[in-house]
């Protein structure tokens, strides 16, 4: 799953500064916290921040797959190129674009026709392509990390600085 905003709607979202104090307290109590009545809103929000950092986010879109024994794996932010559906959707869009003459009444049947053109082989190729992209990116990441490990900067005096210091000592 990519990180589009409509894929990332959180169940039981943490309260924010725009929420009323009693809403914040109710959320904290539901999460097992015990806020006292003397706390200010800013202090309650600090408790929210601490509490929400310990809680794994639960997304609305994950509920149905989870109830049916599946698990959603989220892509890293800004890495939609790893999602095979992007290639498949591109194939569908291309098909529709070639056959559509900008008439809305043709769009739905044309879209259904385009989706029927997607084969198991198309999916298999898209998944292989994404795995190759991930493998290549991992290799590049490893190479960059190796390069950075060998790149050392010494901060301090150089040999030239030592010679200057020795000359100054000799002058005194």
DSSP file (Angstrom, degrees, kcal/mol; ACC not computed):
  #  RESIDUE AA STRUCTURE BP1 BP2  ACC     N-H-->O    O-->H-N    N-H-->O    O-->H-N    TCO  KAPPA ALPHA  PHI   PSI    X-CA   Y-CA   Z-CA
    1    1 A X              0   0    0      0, 0.0    74,-3.2     0, 0.0     2,-0.1   0.000 360.0 360.0 360.0 134.1    0.0    0.0    0.0
    2    2 A X        -     0   0    0     72,-0.2    75,-0.1     1,-0.1    74,-0.0  -0.229 360.0-105.0 -82.7-176.9    1.3    3.4   -0.8
    3    3 A X        +     0   0    0     73,-0.2     5,-0.1    71,-0.1    -1,-0.1  -0.041  59.4 149.7-104.8  31.0    1.0    6.4    1.5
    4    4 A X    >>  -     0   0    0      1,-0.1     3,-1.7     3,-0.1     4,-0.7  -0.323  58.7-115.2 -60.4 148.5   -1.7    8.3   -0.3
    5    5 A X  G >4 S+     0   0    0      1,-0.3     3,-0.9     2,-0.2    -1,-0.1   0.848 116.0  55.3 -58.7 -35.8   -3.8   10.3    2.2
    6    6 A X  G 34 S+     0   0    0      1,-0.3     3,-0.3     2,-0.2    -1,-0.3   0.651 108.2  49.9 -74.3 -13.4   -6.9    8.3    1.4
    7    7 A X  G <4 S+     0   0    0     -3,-1.7    -1,-0.3     1,-0.2    54,-0.2   0.511 107.5  57.3 -91.8  -8.4   -5.0    5.1    2.3
    8    8 A X    <<  +     0   0    0     -3,-0.9     2,-0.5    -4,-0.7    -1,-0.2  -0.037  63.7 139.0-118.7  30.4   -3.7    6.6    5.5
    9    9 A X        -     0   0    0     -3,-0.3    51,-2.9     1,-0.0    52,-0.4  -0.672  47.8-138.0 -77.1 123.3   -6.9    7.5    7.4
   10   10 A X  B >   -A   59   0A   0     -2,-0.5     3,-0.6    49,-0.2     2,-0.4  -0.647   2.3-130.4 -91.5 135.9   -6.3    6.5   11.0
   11   11 A X  T 3  S+     0   0    0     47,-3.7    47,-0.4    -2,-0.3    -1,-0.0  -0.676  94.9   6.3 -76.5 134.3   -8.8    4.8   13.2
   12   12 A X  T 3  S-     0   0    0     -2,-0.4    -1,-0.3     1,-0.1     3,-0.1   0.954  91.7-153.3  56.6  56.2   -9.1    6.6   16.6
   13   13 A X    <   -     0   0    0     -3,-0.6    -1,-0.1     1,-0.1     2,-0.0  -0.275  20.7-101.5 -60.9 141.9   -6.8    9.5   15.5
   14   14 A X        -     0   0    0      1,-0.1    -1,-0.1    38,-0.0    10,-0.1  -0.354  42.8-105.1 -64.4 142.1   -4.9   11.3   18.3
   15   15 A X        -     0   0    0      9,-0.1     2,-0.2     8,-0.1    -1,-0.1  -0.248  35.6-152.8 -66.8 158.6   -6.4   14.6   19.4
   16   16 A X    >   -     0   0    0      4,-0.0     3,-1.9    32,-0.0     8,-0.1  -0.634  37.2 -84.4-123.0-178.8   -4.8   17.9   18.4
   17   17 A X  T 3  S+     0   0    0      1,-0.3     4,-0.1    -2,-0.2    -2,-0.1   0.744 123.8  62.8 -61.3 -24.2   -4.6   21.4   19.7
   18   18 A X  T 3  S+     0   0    0      2,-0.1    -1,-0.3     0, 0.0     2,-0.2   0.624  86.9  92.4 -78.9 -11.5   -8.0   22.2   18.0
   19   19 A X  S <  S-     0   0    0     -3,-1.9     2,-0.1     1,-0.1    -4,-0.0  -0.495  85.4-104.6 -80.3 152.6   -9.8   19.6   20.2
   20   20 A X    >>  -     0   0    0     -2,-0.2     4,-1.9     1,-0.1     3,-0.6  -0.378  30.1-110.7 -74.0 156.0  -11.4   20.5   23.4
   21   21 A X  H 3> S+     0   0    0      1,-0.2     4,-2.4     2,-0.2     5,-0.2   0.862 116.3  53.1 -57.0 -42.3   -9.7   19.6   26.7
   22   22 A X  H 3> S+     0   0    0      1,-0.2     4,-2.1     2,-0.2    -1,-0.2   0.832 107.3  52.8 -66.9 -30.7  -12.4   17.0   27.7
   23   23 A X  H <> S+     0   0    0     -3,-0.6     4,-2.2     2,-0.2    -1,-0.2   0.907 109.7  48.8 -67.4 -42.8  -11.9   15.2   24.3
   24   24 A X  H  X S+     0   0    0     -4,-1.9     4,-2.3     1,-0.2    -2,-0.2   0.923 111.8  48.7 -62.4 -45.4   -8.2   15.0   24.8
   25   25 A X  H  X S+     0   0    0     -4,-2.4     4,-2.5     1,-0.2    10,-0.2   0.905 110.2  51.5 -62.6 -42.3   -8.7   13.6   28.3
   26   26 A X  H  X S+     0   0    0     -4,-2.1     4,-2.3     2,-0.2    -1,-0.2   0.909 110.0  49.4 -61.2 -42.7  -11.2   11.0   27.1
   27   27 A X  H  X S+     0   0    0     -4,-2.2     4,-1.3     2,-0.2    -1,-0.2   0.926 111.3  49.2 -62.6 -45.1   -8.8    9.9   24.4
   28   28 A X  H  <>S+     0   0    0     -4,-2.3     5,-2.7     1,-0.2     3,-0.3   0.910 110.6  49.7 -61.5 -43.6   -6.0    9.6   27.0
   29   29 A X  H ><5S+     0   0    0     -4,-2.5     3,-1.7     1,-0.2    -1,-0.2   0.902 107.9  54.2 -62.8 -41.3   -8.2    7.6   29.4
   30   30 A X  H 3<5S+     0   0    0     -4,-2.3    -1,-0.2     1,-0.3    -2,-0.2   0.797 107.0  52.6 -62.0 -28.5   -9.2    5.2   26.5
   31   31 A X  T 3<5S-     0   0    0     -4,-1.3    -1,-0.3    -3,-0.3    -2,-0.2   0.347 126.9-100.3 -90.0   5.7   -5.4    4.6   25.9
   32   32 A X  T < 5S+     0   0    0     -3,-1.7    -3,-0.2     1,-0.3     2,-0.1   0.533  79.5 132.9  91.5   6.1   -4.8    3.7   29.5
   33   33 A X      < -     0   0    0     -5,-2.7     2,-0.4    -6,-0.2    -1,-0.3  -0.490  49.9-141.8 -86.2 161.3   -3.4    7.0   30.7
   34   34 A X        -     0   0    0     -2,-0.1     2,-0.3     2,-0.0    -5,-0.0  -0.754  20.0-172.4-125.2  84.0   -4.6    8.8   33.9
   35   35 A X        -     0   0    0     -2,-0.4     2,-0.2   -10,-0.2     9,-0.0  -0.586  17.9-134.7 -78.1 135.8   -4.7   12.5   33.3
   36   36 A X    >   -     0   0    0     -2,-0.3     3,-1.3     1,-0.1    -1,-0.0  -0.515  17.7-116.7 -86.6 159.4   -5.4   14.6   36.4
   37   37 A X  T 3  S+     0   0    0      1,-0.2    -1,-0.1    -2,-0.2    -2,-0.0   0.716 109.4  63.6 -68.0 -21.7   -7.9   17.4   36.4
   38   38 A X  T 3  S+     0   0    0      2,-0.0    -1,-0.2     0, 0.0     2,-0.1   0.528  77.6 112.0 -83.1  -4.6   -5.2   20.1   37.1
   39   39 A X    <   -     0   0    0     -3,-1.3     2,-0.1     1,-0.1    -4,-0.0  -0.434  64.4-129.8 -73.2 141.6   -3.3   19.5   33.8
   40   40 A X     >  -     0   0    0     -2,-0.1     4,-2.3     1,-0.1     5,-0.2  -0.399  27.2-105.4 -80.1 164.4   -3.3   22.2   31.2
   41   41 A X  H  > S+     0   0    0      1,-0.2     4,-2.5     2,-0.2     5,-0.2   0.896 121.9  53.5 -58.4 -42.0   -4.2   21.6   27.6
   42   42 A X  H  > S+     0   0    0      1,-0.2     4,-1.5     2,-0.2    -1,-0.2   0.874 109.3  48.8 -63.0 -37.1   -0.6   21.8   26.6
   43   43 A X  H  > S+     0   0    0      2,-0.2     4,-1.8     1,-0.2    -1,-0.2   0.880 109.9  51.5 -70.2 -37.8    0.4   19.2   29.2
   44   44 A X  H  X S+     0   0    0     -4,-2.3     4,-2.2     1,-0.2    -2,-0.2   0.907 108.0  52.2 -63.3 -41.0   -2.4   16.9   28.0
   45   45 A X  H  X S+     0   0    0     -4,-2.5     4,-2.4     1,-0.2    -1,-0.2   0.839 105.7  54.4 -66.5 -31.7   -1.2   17.2   24.5
   46   46 A X  H  X S+     0   0    0     -4,-1.5     4,-2.2     2,-0.2    -1,-0.2   0.902 108.3  49.7 -64.6 -40.4    2.3   16.3   25.6
   47   47 A X  H  X S+     0   0    0     -4,-1.8     4,-2.8     2,-0.2    -2,-0.2   0.893 109.5  52.0 -62.9 -39.9    0.8   13.1   27.2
   48   48 A X  H  X S+     0   0    0     -4,-2.2     4,-3.3     2,-0.2     5,-0.3   0.929 108.2  51.2 -60.6 -46.1   -1.0   12.5   23.8
   49   49 A X  H  X S+     0   0    0     -4,-2.4     4,-1.3     1,-0.2    -2,-0.2   0.924 113.7  43.7 -59.0 -46.3    2.4   12.8   22.0
   50   50 A X  H  X S+     0   0    0     -4,-2.2     4,-0.7     2,-0.2    -1,-0.2   0.921 116.5  46.8 -64.4 -45.0    4.0   10.3   24.4
   51   51 A X  H >X S+     0   0    0     -4,-2.8     3,-1.0     1,-0.2     4,-0.7   0.920 111.4  49.7 -65.8 -45.1    1.1    7.9   24.3
   52   52 A X  H 3< S+     0   0    0     -4,-3.3     3,-0.3     1,-0.3    -1,-0.2   0.766 102.3  62.3 -69.7 -23.6    0.7    8.0   20.5
   53   53 A X  H 3< S+     0   0    0     -4,-1.3    -1,-0.3    -5,-0.3    -2,-0.2   0.753 106.1  46.9 -70.8 -21.5    4.4    7.3   20.0
   54   54 A X  H << S+     0   0    0     -3,-1.0     2,-0.5    -4,-0.7    -1,-0.2   0.601 100.2  81.1 -91.4 -13.3    3.9    3.9   21.8
   55   55 A X  S  < S-     0   0    0     -4,-0.7     2,-0.3    -3,-0.3     3,-0.0  -0.805  79.9-127.6-100.7 130.5    0.8    3.0   19.8
   56   56 A X        -     0   0    0     -2,-0.5     2,-0.1     1,-0.1    -2,-0.1  -0.562  35.6-107.2 -72.3 136.7    1.0    1.5   16.4
   57   57 A X        -     0   0    0     -2,-0.3     2,-0.6     1,-0.1    -1,-0.1  -0.403  28.2-153.0 -67.3 138.3   -1.2    3.4   13.9
   58   58 A X        -     0   0    0    -47,-0.4   -47,-3.7    -2,-0.1     2,-0.3  -0.960  11.6-153.5-116.8 115.0   -4.3    1.5   12.9
   59   59 A X  B >>  -A   10   0A   0     -2,-0.6     3,-1.0   -49,-0.3     4,-0.6  -0.660  18.4-132.7 -95.7 143.9   -5.6    2.5    9.4
   60   60 A X  H >> S+     0   0    0    -51,-2.9     3,-1.3    -2,-0.3     4,-0.5   0.902 107.4  55.2 -55.4 -45.2   -9.2    2.3    8.3
   61   61 A X  H 3> S+     0   0    0    -52,-0.4     4,-0.6     1,-0.3    -1,-0.3   0.688 101.3  59.2 -68.0 -18.3   -8.2    0.6    5.0
   62   62 A X  H <> S+     0   0    0     -3,-1.0     4,-2.2     1,-0.2    -1,-0.3   0.662  87.0  79.1 -81.7 -16.4   -6.4   -2.2    6.9
   63   63 A X  H <X S+     0   0    0     -3,-1.3     4,-2.4    -4,-0.6     5,-0.2   0.935  91.9  44.7 -62.7 -52.3   -9.4   -3.3    8.8
   64   64 A X  H  X S+     0   0    0     -4,-0.5     4,-1.0     1,-0.2    -1,-0.2   0.934 115.3  46.3 -63.2 -48.3  -11.2   -5.4    6.1
   65   65 A X  H ><>S+     0   0    0     -4,-0.6     5,-3.1     1,-0.2     3,-0.7   0.921 113.0  51.1 -59.5 -40.9   -8.0   -7.2    4.9
   66   66 A X  H ><5S+     0   0    0     -4,-2.2     3,-1.7     1,-0.3    -1,-0.2   0.905 106.3  54.0 -62.2 -41.6   -7.0   -8.0    8.5
   67   67 A X  H 3<5S+     0   0    0     -4,-2.4    -1,-0.3     1,-0.3    -2,-0.2   0.718 109.7  50.0 -64.1 -20.6  -10.5   -9.4    9.2
   68   68 A X  T <<5S-     0   0    0     -4,-1.0    -1,-0.3    -3,-0.7    -2,-0.2   0.112 127.9 -95.7-106.3  19.5  -10.0  -11.7    6.2
   69   69 A X  T < 5S+     0   0    0     -3,-1.7     2,-0.3     1,-0.3    -3,-0.2   0.650  85.5 121.0  82.4  16.2   -6.6  -13.0    7.3
   70   70 A X      < -     0   0    0     -5,-3.1     2,-0.4    -6,-0.2    -1,-0.3  -0.725  48.3-146.7-111.3 162.2   -4.4  -10.6    5.3
   71   71 A X        -     0   0    0     -2,-0.3     2,-0.4    -3,-0.1    -9,-0.0  -0.993  13.1-134.0-129.6 135.0   -1.8   -8.0    6.2
   72   72 A X        -     0   0    0     -2,-0.4     2,-0.6   -10,-0.1   -10,-0.0  -0.737  14.1-157.1 -87.8 131.5   -1.1   -4.7    4.5
   73   73 A X        -     0   0    0     -2,-0.4     2,-0.3     0, 0.0    -2,-0.0  -0.952  14.2-144.3-108.4 122.8    2.5   -3.9    3.8
   74   74 A X        -     0   0    0     -2,-0.6   -72,-0.2     1,-0.1     2,-0.1  -0.678   9.8-127.3 -92.1 138.9    3.1   -0.2    3.4
   75   75 A X        -     0   0    0    -74,-3.2     3,-0.1    -2,-0.3     5,-0.1  -0.438  37.0 -93.3 -74.4 153.5    5.7    1.2    1.0
   76   76 A X    >   -     0   0    0      3,-0.2     3,-1.4     1,-0.1   -73,-0.2  -0.390  59.8 -82.8 -61.6 148.2    8.2    3.6    2.3
   77   77 A X  T 3  S+     0   0    0      1,-0.2    -1,-0.1   -75,-0.1   -75,-0.0  -0.234 114.1  12.6 -54.2 140.2    7.1    7.2    1.8
   78   78 A X  T 3  S+     0   0    0     -3,-0.1    -1,-0.2     1,-0.1     3,-0.1   0.729  97.4 107.7  65.8  26.4    7.7    8.6   -1.7
   79   79 A X    X   +     0   0    0     -3,-1.4     3,-1.8     1,-0.1    -3,-0.2  -0.284  23.3 139.2-125.4  48.1    8.5    5.2   -3.2
   80   80 A X  G >   +     0   0    0      1,-0.3     3,-2.0     2,-0.2     6,-0.3   0.685  59.9  80.0 -65.6 -15.9    5.4    4.5   -5.3
   81   81 A X  G 3  S+     0   0    0      1,-0.3    -1,-0.3    -3,-0.1    52,-0.1   0.681  85.5  61.1 -64.8 -15.2    7.8    3.1   -8.0
   82   82 A X  G <  S+     0   0    0     -3,-1.8     2,-0.7    51,-0.1    -1,-0.3   0.434  82.9  95.5 -88.0   0.8    7.9   -0.1   -5.9
   83   83 A X    X>  -     0   0    0     -3,-2.0     3,-1.7     1,-0.1     4,-0.6  -0.822  61.7-158.1 -98.0 113.0    4.1   -0.6   -6.3
   84   84 A X  H >> S+     0   0    0     -2,-0.7     4,-1.8     1,-0.3     3,-0.7   0.779  88.1  70.1 -61.2 -25.5    3.3   -3.0   -9.1
   85   85 A X  H 3> S+     0   0    0      1,-0.2     4,-3.2     2,-0.2    -1,-0.3   0.787  87.7  66.1 -64.3 -23.9   -0.3   -1.6   -9.4
   86   86 A X  H <> S+     0   0    0     -3,-1.7     4,-1.8    -6,-0.3    -1,-0.2   0.908 104.0  44.1 -62.7 -40.7    1.3    1.6  -10.8
   87   87 A X  H <X S+     0   0    0     -3,-0.7     4,-1.9    -4,-0.6    -2,-0.2   0.906 114.9  48.7 -68.4 -41.5    2.4   -0.3  -13.9
   88   88 A X  H  X S+     0   0    0     -4,-1.8     4,-2.3     1,-0.2    -2,-0.2   0.927 111.2  49.2 -65.1 -44.7   -0.9   -2.1  -14.2
   89   89 A X  H  X S+     0   0    0     -4,-3.2     4,-2.9     1,-0.2    -1,-0.2   0.880 108.7  54.4 -63.2 -36.3   -2.9    1.1  -13.8
   90   90 A X  H  X S+     0   0    0     -4,-1.8     4,-2.2    -5,-0.2    -1,-0.2   0.890 107.3  50.7 -61.3 -39.7   -0.6    2.7  -16.5
   91   91 A X  H  X S+     0   0    0     -4,-1.9     4,-2.1     2,-0.2    -2,-0.2   0.919 111.9  47.0 -63.7 -44.0   -1.5   -0.2  -18.8
   92   92 A X  H  X S+     0   0    0     -4,-2.3     4,-2.5     2,-0.2     5,-0.2   0.924 112.1  49.9 -63.9 -45.6   -5.3    0.4  -18.1
   93   93 A X  H  X S+     0   0    0     -4,-2.9     4,-2.8     1,-0.2    -1,-0.2   0.901 109.9  51.1 -60.9 -41.1   -4.9    4.2  -18.7
   94   94 A X  H  X S+     0   0    0     -4,-2.2     4,-1.9     2,-0.2    -1,-0.2   0.918 110.4  49.0 -63.0 -43.8   -3.1    3.6  -22.0
   95   95 A X  H  X S+     0   0    0     -4,-2.1     4,-1.5     1,-0.2    -2,-0.2   0.935 113.9  45.4 -60.8 -47.8   -5.8    1.3  -23.2
   96   96 A X  H  X S+     0   0    0     -4,-2.5     4,-2.2     1,-0.2    -2,-0.2   0.907 110.7  53.9 -64.0 -42.2   -8.6    3.7  -22.3
   97   97 A X  H  < S+     0   0    0     -4,-2.8    -1,-0.2     1,-0.2    -2,-0.2   0.864 108.3  50.0 -62.4 -36.1   -6.7    6.7  -23.8
   98   98 A X  H  < S+     0   0    0     -4,-1.9    -1,-0.2     1,-0.2    -2,-0.2   0.849 121.2  32.8 -70.3 -33.4   -6.3    4.9  -27.1
   99   99 A X  H  < S+     0   0    0     -4,-1.5     2,-0.4    -5,-0.2    -2,-0.2   0.585  96.7  93.7-103.1 -12.0  -10.0    3.9  -27.4
  100  100 A X     <  -     0   0    0     -4,-2.2     4,-0.1    -5,-0.2     7,-0.0  -0.689  48.7-168.0 -89.8 132.8  -11.8    6.8  -25.7
  101  101 A X        -     0   0    0     -2,-0.4    -1,-0.1     2,-0.1     3,-0.1  -0.193  62.0 -88.6-109.7  39.8  -13.0    9.7  -27.8
  102  102 A X  S    S+     0   0    0      1,-0.2     2,-0.5    -5,-0.1    -2,-0.1   0.852  85.1 137.0  60.1  41.2  -13.7   11.9  -24.8
  103  103 A X    >>  -     0   0    0      1,-0.1     3,-1.1     0, 0.0     4,-0.6  -0.979  46.0-153.4-117.3 121.8  -17.3   10.7  -24.3
  104  104 A X  H >> S+     0   0    0     -2,-0.5     3,-0.8     1,-0.3     4,-0.7   0.818  92.7  62.8 -64.0 -32.1  -18.2   10.1  -20.7
  105  105 A X  H 34 S+     0   0    0      1,-0.2     4,-0.4     2,-0.2    -1,-0.3   0.738 105.1  47.9 -68.5 -19.9  -20.9    7.5  -21.6
  106  106 A X  H <> S+     0   0    0     -3,-1.1     4,-2.0     1,-0.1    -1,-0.2   0.625  93.2  82.0 -88.0 -15.2  -18.1    5.3  -23.1
  107  107 A X  H <X S+     0   0    0     -3,-0.8     4,-2.7    -4,-0.6     5,-0.2   0.917  87.4  47.3 -64.1 -50.1  -15.8    5.6  -20.1
  108  108 A X  H  X S+     0   0    0     -4,-0.7     4,-2.3     1,-0.2     5,-0.2   0.942 116.1  42.9 -62.3 -50.1  -17.2    3.0  -17.7
  109  109 A X  H  > S+     0   0    0     -4,-0.4     4,-2.2     1,-0.2    -1,-0.2   0.881 115.4  51.5 -63.0 -34.2  -17.5    0.1  -20.2
  110  110 A X  H  X S+     0   0    0     -4,-2.0     4,-2.5     2,-0.2    -2,-0.2   0.893 108.8  50.2 -67.7 -39.9  -14.1    1.0  -21.7
  111  111 A X  H  X S+     0   0    0     -4,-2.7     4,-2.4     2,-0.2    -2,-0.2   0.916 110.9  49.2 -63.4 -43.6  -12.5    0.9  -18.2
  112  112 A X  H  X S+     0   0    0     -4,-2.3     4,-1.7     1,-0.2    -2,-0.2   0.900 111.5  49.8 -62.3 -40.6  -14.1   -2.5  -17.6
  113  113 A X  H  X S+     0   0    0     -4,-2.2     4,-0.8     2,-0.2    -2,-0.2   0.908 110.4  50.2 -62.8 -43.0  -12.8   -3.7  -20.9
  114  114 A X  H >< S+     0   0    0     -4,-2.5     3,-0.7     1,-0.2     4,-0.4   0.900 108.6  51.8 -63.6 -41.8   -9.3   -2.4  -20.1
  115  115 A X  H >< S+     0   0    0     -4,-2.4     3,-1.1     1,-0.2    -1,-0.2   0.856 105.1  56.3 -64.5 -34.3   -9.3   -4.1  -16.7
  116  116 A X  H 3< S+     0   0    0     -4,-1.7    -1,-0.2     1,-0.2    -2,-0.2   0.728  98.3  63.3 -68.8 -20.4  -10.2   -7.4  -18.4
  117  117 A X  T << S+     0   0    0     -4,-0.8     2,-0.5    -3,-0.7    -1,-0.2   0.646  79.0  99.7 -77.2 -14.8   -7.1   -7.0  -20.6
  118  118 A X    <   -     0   0    0     -3,-1.1     2,-0.2    -4,-0.4   -30,-0.0  -0.625  61.4-166.3 -77.0 120.3   -4.9   -7.3  -17.5
  119  119 A X     >  -     0   0    0     -2,-0.5     4,-1.9     1,-0.1     5,-0.1  -0.515  36.6-107.7-104.0 170.4   -3.5  -10.8  -17.4
  120  120 A X  H  > S+     0   0    0      1,-0.2     4,-2.8     2,-0.2     5,-0.2   0.865 122.7  56.2 -61.1 -35.6   -1.8  -12.9  -14.7
  121  121 A X  H  > S+     0   0    0      2,-0.2     4,-2.8     1,-0.2    -1,-0.2   0.890 103.4  53.1 -65.5 -39.3    1.3  -12.5  -16.9
  122  122 A X  H  > S+     0   0    0      2,-0.2     4,-2.3     1,-0.2    -1,-0.2   0.936 112.2  45.3 -58.9 -46.2    1.0   -8.7  -16.7
  123  123 A X  H  X S+     0   0    0     -4,-1.9     4,-2.6     2,-0.2    -2,-0.2   0.922 112.3  51.0 -63.2 -44.9    0.9   -8.9  -12.9
  124  124 A X  H  X S+     0   0    0     -4,-2.8     4,-2.4     1,-0.2    -2,-0.2   0.921 112.0  46.9 -60.2 -44.4    3.8  -11.3  -12.8
  125  125 A X  H  X S+     0   0    0     -4,-2.8     4,-2.5     2,-0.2    -1,-0.2   0.889 111.2  51.7 -64.9 -39.0    5.9   -9.0  -15.0
  126  126 A X  H  X S+     0   0    0     -4,-2.3     4,-2.2    -5,-0.2    -2,-0.2   0.914 111.3  47.2 -64.1 -42.2    5.0   -6.0  -12.9
  127  127 A X  H  X S+     0   0    0     -4,-2.6     4,-2.4     2,-0.2    -2,-0.2   0.912 112.2  50.0 -66.2 -42.5    6.0   -7.7   -9.7
  128  128 A X  H  X S+     0   0    0     -4,-2.4     4,-2.3    -5,-0.2    -2,-0.2   0.919 110.1  51.2 -60.1 -43.2    9.3   -8.9  -11.2
  129  129 A X  H  X S+     0   0    0     -4,-2.5     4,-2.3     1,-0.2    -2,-0.2   0.923 110.7  48.0 -60.8 -44.8   10.0   -5.4  -12.4
  130  130 A X  H  X S+     0   0    0     -4,-2.2     4,-2.6     1,-0.2    -1,-0.2   0.898 110.3  51.5 -64.9 -40.2    9.4   -3.9   -8.9
  131  131 A X  H  X S+     0   0    0     -4,-2.4     4,-2.6     2,-0.2    -1,-0.2   0.901 109.8  50.2 -63.8 -39.1   11.6   -6.6   -7.3
  132  132 A X  H  X S+     0   0    0     -4,-2.3     4,-2.7     2,-0.2    -2,-0.2   0.914 110.1  50.5 -63.8 -42.2   14.4   -5.7   -9.7
  133  133 A X  H  X S+     0   0    0     -4,-2.3     4,-2.6     2,-0.2    -2,-0.2   0.928 112.1  47.2 -59.7 -45.0   14.0   -2.0   -8.9
  134  134 A X  H  X S+     0   0    0     -4,-2.6     4,-2.4     2,-0.2    -2,-0.2   0.914 112.2  49.9 -63.8 -42.9   14.1   -2.8   -5.2
  135  135 A X  H  X S+     0   0    0     -4,-2.6     4,-2.3     2,-0.2    -2,-0.2   0.935 112.5  46.8 -61.5 -46.6   17.2   -5.0   -5.6
  136  136 A X  H  X S+     0   0    0     -4,-2.7     4,-2.5     1,-0.2    -2,-0.2   0.907 112.3  50.0 -62.8 -42.1   19.0   -2.4   -7.7
  137  137 A X  H  X S+     0   0    0     -4,-2.6     4,-2.5    -5,-0.2    -1,-0.2   0.882 109.8  51.0 -64.9 -37.4   18.1    0.4   -5.2
  138  138 A X  H  X S+     0   0    0     -4,-2.4     4,-2.8     2,-0.2    -1,-0.2   0.905 109.7  50.4 -65.1 -40.5   19.4   -1.8   -2.3
  139  139 A X  H  X S+     0   0    0     -4,-2.3     4,-2.5     2,-0.2    -2,-0.2   0.923 112.1  47.2 -62.6 -43.8   22.7   -2.4   -4.2
  140  140 A X  H  X S+     0   0    0     -4,-2.5     4,-2.6     2,-0.2    -2,-0.2   0.899 112.0  50.5 -63.6 -40.3   23.0    1.4   -4.8
  141  141 A X  H  X S+     0   0    0     -4,-2.5     4,-2.5     2,-0.2    -2,-0.2   0.917 111.3  48.0 -63.9 -43.3   22.3    2.0   -1.1
  142  142 A X  H  X S+     0   0    0     -4,-2.8     4,-2.5     2,-0.2    -2,-0.2   0.909 112.1  49.6 -62.5 -42.0   24.9   -0.5   -0.1
  143  143 A X  H  X S+     0   0    0     -4,-2.5     4,-2.4     2,-0.2    -2,-0.2   0.915 112.0  47.9 -63.8 -43.0   27.4    1.0   -2.4
  144  144 A X  H  X S+     0   0    0     -4,-2.6     4,-2.5     2,-0.2    -2,-0.2   0.904 112.0  49.6 -64.5 -40.8   26.7    4.5   -1.1
  145  145 A X  H  X S+     0   0    0     -4,-2.5     4,-2.3     2,-0.2    -2,-0.2   0.909 111.2  49.2 -64.7 -41.3   27.0    3.3    2.5
  146  146 A X  H  X S+     0   0    0     -4,-2.5     4,-1.4     2,-0.2    -2,-0.2   0.909 111.6  49.8 -62.7 -42.1   30.3    1.6    1.7
  147  147 A X  H  X S+     0   0    0     -4,-2.4     4,-0.5     1,-0.2     3,-0.2   0.916 111.5  48.0 -63.2 -43.5   31.6    4.8    0.1
  148  148 A X  H >< S+     0   0    0     -4,-2.5     3,-0.9     1,-0.2    -1,-0.2   0.870 106.8  57.1 -66.1 -36.4   30.5    6.9    3.1
  149  149 A X  H 3< S+     0   0    0     -4,-2.3    -1,-0.2     1,-0.2    -2,-0.2   0.842 109.0  46.3 -62.4 -32.2   32.2    4.4    5.5
  150  150 A X  H 3< S+     0   0    0     -4,-1.4     2,-0.9    -3,-0.2    -1,-0.2   0.518  92.5  91.2 -88.7  -4.1   35.5    4.9    3.7
  151  151 A X    <<  +     0   0    0     -3,-0.9     2,-0.5    -4,-0.5    -1,-0.1  -0.809  57.5 175.4 -95.8 105.6   35.2    8.7    3.6
  152  152 A X        -     0   0    0     -2,-0.9     2,-0.5     2,-0.0    -3,-0.0  -0.928  17.4-162.3-117.7 133.1   36.9   10.0    6.7
  153  153 A X        -     0   0    0     -2,-0.5     2,-0.6     2,-0.0    -2,-0.0  -0.963   9.9-151.0-114.1 122.1   37.4   13.6    7.6
  154  154 A X        -     0   0    0     -2,-0.5     2,-0.6     2,-0.1    -2,-0.0  -0.825   8.7-159.8 -92.1 121.9   40.0   14.4   10.3
  155  155 A X        +     0   0    0     -2,-0.6     2,-0.3     3,-0.0    -2,-0.0  -0.900  53.6  56.3-102.8 122.9   39.1   17.5   12.2
  156  156 A X  S    S-     0   0    0     -2,-0.6     2,-0.2     0, 0.0    -2,-0.1  -0.972  93.3 -23.5 151.1-163.8   42.1   19.0   13.9
  157  157 A X        -     0   0    0     -2,-0.3     2,-0.1     1,-0.1    -2,-0.0  -0.503  53.9-142.9 -82.1 147.8   45.5   20.3   13.1
  158  158 A X     >  -     0   0    0     -2,-0.2     4,-1.8     1,-0.1     5,-0.1  -0.432  34.8 -95.9 -95.5 176.7   47.4   19.1   10.0
  159  159 A X  H  > S+     0   0    0      1,-0.2     4,-2.0     2,-0.2     5,-0.1   0.874 126.3  56.4 -60.4 -37.1   51.2   18.4    9.8
  160  160 A X  H  > S+     0   0    0      1,-0.2     4,-2.1     2,-0.2    -1,-0.2   0.898 104.5  51.9 -62.3 -40.5   51.6   21.9    8.4
  161  161 A X  H  > S+     0   0    0      1,-0.2     4,-2.3     2,-0.2    -1,-0.2   0.895 107.6  52.5 -63.1 -39.7   49.9   23.4   11.5
  162  162 A X  H  X S+     0   0    0     -4,-1.8     4,-2.4     1,-0.2    -1,-0.2   0.905 108.0  51.0 -62.3 -41.5   52.3   21.5   13.7
  163  163 A X  H  X S+     0   0    0     -4,-2.0     4,-2.3     1,-0.2    -1,-0.2   0.905 109.7  50.1 -63.1 -41.5   55.3   22.8   11.9
  164  164 A X  H  X S+     0   0    0     -4,-2.1     4,-2.2     1,-0.2    -1,-0.2   0.910 110.6  49.7 -61.9 -42.1   54.0   26.4   12.3
  165  165 A X  H  X S+     0   0    0     -4,-2.3     4,-2.2     1,-0.2    -2,-0.2   0.906 110.5  50.2 -63.3 -41.5   53.5   25.8   16.0
  166  166 A X  H  X S+     0   0    0     -4,-2.4     4,-2.3     1,-0.2    -1,-0.2   0.892 109.7  50.9 -64.8 -39.7   57.0   24.5   16.3
  167  167 A X  H  X S+     0   0    0     -4,-2.3     4,-1.7     1,-0.2    -1,-0.2   0.906 110.0  49.6 -64.3 -40.9   58.5   27.5   14.5
  168  168 A X  H  X S+     0   0    0     -4,-2.2     4,-1.2     1,-0.2    -1,-0.2   0.899 110.2  50.6 -65.2 -39.2   56.6   29.9   16.8
  169  169 A X  H  < S+     0   0    0     -4,-2.2     3,-0.4     1,-0.2    -1,-0.2   0.908 110.0  50.4 -63.5 -40.3   57.9   28.0   19.8
  170  170 A X  H  < S+     0   0    0     -4,-2.3    -1,-0.2     1,-0.2    -2,-0.2   0.819 106.2  56.3 -67.0 -29.8   61.4   28.2   18.5
  171  171 A X  H  <        0   0    0     -4,-1.7    -1,-0.2     1,-0.2    -2,-0.2   0.801 360.0 360.0 -72.1 -27.3   61.0   32.0   17.9
  172  172 A X     <        0   0    0     -4,-1.2    -1,-0.2    -3,-0.4    -2,-0.2   0.483 360.0 360.0 -77.4 360.0   60.1   32.6   21.6
